[in-house]
Amino acid sequence: MSLDLANYETQAREAVKRFWSNREAALARQIQSGNQDTGSHGAVTAGKNAAVAAKG
């Protein structure tokens, strides 16, 4: 697997957007389910953020 740096600025910008969108969605799901973790912990416990980073 080679490292493709073409359009790295665009790719980085999109990755950051996906990260924050997934974080917000995870928190919204926890609030909706009535099972919200303390503080901002719920936004990171859904397990999607690592998957987003892996997709790159």
C-alpha positions in Angstrom: 0.0 0.0 0.0 1.6 3.3 -1.1 1.1 6.7 0.4 -0.9 8.9 -1.9 -0.4 12.6 -1.1 -2.3 13.9 -4.1 -4.9 16.3 -2.8 -3.8 15.8 0.7 -5.2 19.1 1.9 -8.7 18.2 0.5 -8.5 14.7 1.9 -7.4 16.0 5.3 -10.3 18.5 5.3 -12.8 15.9 4.5 -11.5 13.5 7.1 -11.8 16.2 9.8 -15.4 16.9 8.7 -16.3 13.2 8.8 -14.7 12.9 12.3 -16.7 15.7 13.7 -19.9 14.6 12.0 -19.6 11.1 13.3 -18.8 12.4 16.8 -21.9 14.6 16.8 -24.1 11.8 15.4 -22.8 9.4 18.1 -23.8 11.9 20.8 -27.2 12.5 19.2 -27.8 8.7 19.1 -27.0 8.4 22.8 -29.3 11.3 23.7 -32.1 9.8 21.6 -31.7 6.4 23.3 -31.7 8.0 26.7 -28.3 6.4 27.5 -26.0 9.4 27.4 -22.5 9.1 28.9 -21.1 11.8 31.2 -19.7 14.9 29.6 -18.5 14.5 26.1 -17.6 10.9 26.6 -20.7 9.8 24.7 -19.5 11.5 21.6 -16.4 9.2 21.4 -17.7 5.8 22.6 -19.8 4.9 19.6 -16.7 3.3 17.9 -17.1 5.1 14.5 -14.3 7.6 14.9 -11.6 4.9 14.5 -13.3 3.5 11.5 -13.3 6.9 9.9 -9.6 7.3 10.5 -8.9 3.9 9.0 -10.8 4.8 5.8 -8.6 7.9 5.4 
